[in-house]
Amino acid sequence: MNRGDLFTVYLNGVMITVCVVGTYHEEYTGEEMAVLAVVSQENIVHIPLTELDALFPAKKYLH
């Protein structure tokens, strides 16, 4: 699993799309954990990286 990967899973019989936001190692067990975001298929937008500055000026957000 890599950051940005999208995949579809069935949860309680409902199909949902999930995006990998990041990963980290759990402090106590050392187990690798994934940070996931649930994505609505209707809201997915594909934008070239070169155009992101116009949408999210660097001074307006922090990561």
N, C-alpha and C positions, 0 to 999 in steps of 0.2 A: 504494500500500500504506500502510495506516495501522495504528498500534498497536491491537492487539485483533482485527484481521481474521483470520478463520479461512478456510482453503482446503484443498482436497484435491489431492494430487499422487500420481503413480505413480512409485515409485522401484524399479527392478529388478523391475517387474511387481507390486509390492505397493502397495496403496492406503494412504496415510497422511494424517492431518490435521495441519496445521501452523498455528501461531498466530504472528503478528508481535508480538514482545516490544518491539522498538524499532528505530531506525535511527540510523546515524551516517555521517559522511564519512571514508573511509580517508585517513589522513594524507599518504601519499606520492603516491597517484594522484588523490585527490579524488573517487573513485568512491563513490556512495552505497551503503552496505551495510545489510543487514537482519539483525537478530538474531531467530532463529526458535526456537520450541519445538515439539517433536513432541508431539501430544496424542492420547491414546487416547479414542476415541468413547465408550467405556463409562464413562470417568471425568469427562466434561464435566458441570459443575454450573453452572447459571445462578443467580446470587445478586444481589438488588438491592444497589446500592452502600450504601444506608442500613443494611443489615444486616451489612456487612463488619466494622464495629467490634466486634461481638459475637464474631465468629470470630477476628479478628486484632487484639487490643488493641495500640494504638500503642506501648506500652512494651515489647512482646515481640519486635518485629522492626524492622529498618532497611531502607531501600531506597536 
